[in-house]
Amino acid sequence: MDLDLALVRAFAVTAETLHFGRAAERLNTSQQALSKRIARLEAALTVRLFEREGGTRLTDAGERFLPAAREALAAGERAVAAVTGTGPVVRIDTWGHLYAPMRTVAEAVQALDAIKLEPGPGRDWPSVAAALLRGDTDLGFGRVHALPGDLDAGLTQRLARLEPVDAVVSTSHPLADAPELRPADLRDSTLWCPAELPRLDFLRHFADEFQITRREDGPNLGLDHLVQHVRANPSCFTLFPADAPLPDHAGLRSIPLVEPTPLYAWSLAWRRSHRHPLLETLLRGFTETARARRWLNYTPPQDWLPKPDQTKLPEIPPDAEHPQPARAIKRR
């Protein structure tokens, strides 16, 4: 049989929302028209794709049909792009916005003229992982950590950058005049976490590793709020990537951390069962930029990574058996 992609799209969007009203709104149609499209598709396939009593949910047949339906829609988009010459668009969701992830993405793709990015904000890694599995986005970029259950079972990832972090304190902090600090020097200070600490995997590992027992967290209200909070609290500090721009340095000091230097791991993630046609080109761009900028240099014990990140490190090539410590590399 010939599949009508308009009907397939109606099914896929409804499967993602599990709500006919919201799916109709996304498709810019009426709920009645959407219901008719789903009914036509079910009649053509001679199976029920949704259970509609007690809430909308996929049947077993609908669960089996969904992955193939997404592949069919993606193939249709590629076919249109091949004819129109517009080229495929890579949808990339980023998270960790306070640390400005698009700095790294932009640097890695600036020389790739064939890549057309459609960036989108992700709330956090769990939400981006779910979007990747649904097919709502093609690529994720941010800090990847273990997810509960098997949510990340269908995903793969690659380390893209290890970025040194500084301690940011107010100018009235007792350690504000230090040219550099060791993480252990901060044990009498309070770590300010600009979101709920259970969601901040890196800061949680850092505090546990270096015995920072005083910890405060709050809602993520943006970078300005983070700066204002640190500036107003002389006993607290936060961690911030050494190369990321702070909006206002007045009343603040950014102090390098050494012995060891904590490294923030940025990773790319994508769905294992669907490789975007431009994925290999993108990965090559990140690999070449990482090599040129020495983004993946890691030298224990001068540098520190949480143990889960150490398992993601790429093999060191023969001509780089003795990489410089990350803090020794000129910031870029």
N, C-alpha and C positions, 0 to 999 in steps of 0.2 A: 504494500500500500504506500501511497505518497503522503508524507506527513505535511500538514499545513503548519508552518513555523509560527504563525500568529496564534494558533491554538496551543502549540507547545509553549510559547512564551506565556500565555495566560495560565497554563498549568504551573510553570516554573515559578512565577511570581506568587501565585496562590500557595504553592508548597513552601515558599520562603516565609510568607507572612502567616499562613494558616488562619487567614481571616479574609473572607470574600470582599468585605467593605474596603479594607486597607489595600488589598490587591487591586481592586477596581480603581481606587484613587491613584495608585502608582501608574496604572496603565492608561489613565485619563479616559476612562469609560464608565458606564453605569454598572452597578452590581448585577442587574438583570442581564445585560449584554455579556458580562463575564461568565455568569452561570450558564448561559447558552453555549458559549465557546467550550467550556469544560464538558458540558453534556455532549456536544458534537464530538469532542476528542474521545470521550469514553465510549460513545457509540461506535466510532471508527475502530477503536482498539478492542471493543467487546469486553471491557473490564471496567470495574469501578476504581477510580483513582483516589477518591476521597470518601471518608465517612463523615456524614454531616449531622448526625444526631449527637447531642451532648458536646458540641464543639467540633470544629473542623480539624481533621487529622488524616494523614495519608494511610491508605490501605497498604497491604503487603505489595500489591501490584504497583501502587504509586511509589513506594520506596524503591522498587527495582527500576522503575521507569525514570526516576529523577536524575541520576547521574548521566544517563544516555541523553536525556532531554537537554541538559546543560551543554553537553558536548555538541549536540546538533545545533543549538543556538550559536555557540562559539564558531562552529564551522561556517554557519551562514554569514556571520559578521566578517570572517576572513574572506569569504567568497566575494562579498560586496566590496571590501577593501581592495581586493586584487583587480577588480574591474574598474573601480573609480580612481585608483592610484593614490588614494589617501593614506594608505598604509595602516596597519593595526595600531591601536592605542593601548598602552600598558597602564592599567589602573593600579596605582600603588597607594596603599594606606600606611601612614606613619603614626607612631605614637611616641610618648616621651617628649611632648612638645616643649616643655620648659628647657630641654637640652637642645632644641633646634635641630631635629634630625635631617631636615631638608638641606642643611649645609653640606652634609656628607653626600647625600643623593645627588645634589646639583653638581658637585665637584666630580663625581664618578661618571656622570652621563654627559658632561658638557661637550665632550669631543665626539659623541655618538649622534651624528646628525639624523640617523634613521629612526631614532627613538622619539616617540611622542608620548609624553607622560601625562596622565590624568591623576594628579595627587588628590588624596582624600584624607581627612583627619580620622584616626581611630581613637576610641576612648582609652583602650589599653590593649595589652597583648591578647587576653582571652576574647575580646570582642573582634579583634582583627583575625584571630585564628578561626573563629566561627564564620566570619565573612569569607575567608579563603575557602573553607570547606563548602560553603553554599555556592561559591562561584560569583559572589558579588564583587570581588576584587581579584586581581591577578598576582599581586606581590605585596608583601608586608616588609616594613623596615623599622626596626626599633630594638629594644632589649628583649630577647627571647629567653624564657625560663620555663621550667616544667609546669604543666597544667594538670589539674585534677582529672582523674578518670582517664579516658582515652581520647580526649578532645584533640590532642595533637598527633594522634596515631596516623592520620592521613596526610601529614605535612612533613616537609623536609626543610632544612635550614642550612645556611652557610654564614660563618663569621665574616664580617666585612671590615670592621675597624675596632681597634682597642685604643680608647682615648684617655689620656691622663686627666685626672680631676684635681682641682684645687680645693682648699678649704676657704670658704668665704665667711668673713667675720666683719663686725662693725669696727670702726676705728677706735671705739672705746673698749673693745675686748682686751683682756689681759695679755693675750699673745699677739696683738695686732702689729707690733713692731718687729716680729720675727721675720727674717728673710726667707725661711722655709721651716716646715714643721714635719715631724714624724706623726703618723696616725696616733701613736700612743700618747703624744703630748695633749691630745684632745679629750682625755678620759674625764677631766674635771669640768668639761663643757657639756652643753646640751645640744644634741643633734636635732635640728629642725627638719622635719620631713614634710614637703609641700603637697602631701596627699596622705590618705590613710596608709599607715606603715605596712599592713599586710599586702598591699598592692605594690609596694616599692621593694622589689626583690634585691636590688643592688645595695640600697641603703641598709636593709635588714642584715644582709650578709656582712657588710662593713662593720656595723655596730656590734654584731656578735663576735666577729674575728678580733676586733681591737678593744673589746670590753668597754664600749661606750654605753653605759647603763642609763644615762639620762637622755630620754628621747621624747620628743613632742611631735605630734602630727595634727593635721587639720585638712580641710577641703582644699582641692586644687583650684585656687582663685586666680591663677596666672602669675607671670613672671614679676609684674610690678608688686603684687602682694608679697611674693617671696622676698624681694629686695627690701621692702618696707619692714617686714617682720624681723629680718636679720639686723637691719640698721637700728631698730628700736630695742633690741634685746642684747645687751653687751655680754651675756653669759652663753649665747648660743652660736652655733655655726651651721653651715650646710655645705654640701659638696656640689661642685659645678664644674663641667668640662673646661679644661684649660683654654680651649680655643673658642668656646661659645661666648657670644657677646652678652654682657649684662647691660640692661637699658640705662642704668644710671649708677656710676661708681661712687658718687658723692657719699661720704660717710661709710664707705666699705673698703676692705682690703681683700684681695684674692692672693692667697699664700700657697706656693707650691708644696705638695706633700712628697716626702722622700723617705727612703729606708723603711718600708717600701713605698713605691708610688702606686696607688690604687688605679686600676684601669677599668673604664666603663666599656662593656662589650656591646657593639652594634651588630645586628645580624639581619640577613635577608631571609624571608620565609615564603614558601609557595606550596600549592597543593600538589602532592605527588602524582595524582592520577591525571592532571591536566597541566602540561607544560606550554606556556605561552610561546608562540613562534619566535618572539624576540627575547626569550629568556636567556638563551646562550649568549647573545650579543650583550645583554645587560650584565650578566655575570662576568663576561670578559672585561667589560669596562670597569667594574669594581675591582677585579683582580689586578688589572694593569695600574689603576690609580693607587691601590693599596701597596703595590710593589714600589712605585715611584715615590710615594709619600711615606713609605715605611709604616703604614697604618697597623700592621700586624706584628710589629716587634714586641717581644716579650722576653724578659731576662730575669728569671728568678735567681736569687731572692730580692734583687733590686726592685722588681715590679710585683704587684699583687693582683691576682684575679680570684674571684670566688671559685671554689672547686668545681662546680658544674660547668663553668666557662672554660676551665682548663681542658676538659674533655673535647671541646670543639676546636681546639687549636689546630691549624693545618700543619702538615709536616714541613720542617725547615729545609729548604733546598740546599744542596751541597755548597753553593757559593755564599751562603748566609748562615753558616753554622754558629757564628758568634755575633748575634745581633746586638745593637746598642740597646741599653735600657730606654724605655719609652720616654722618660723625662729628659734624657740626654739629647733627644732629637729636637731639632728646631721646630717650634710650633707652627702649624700651618692651618 
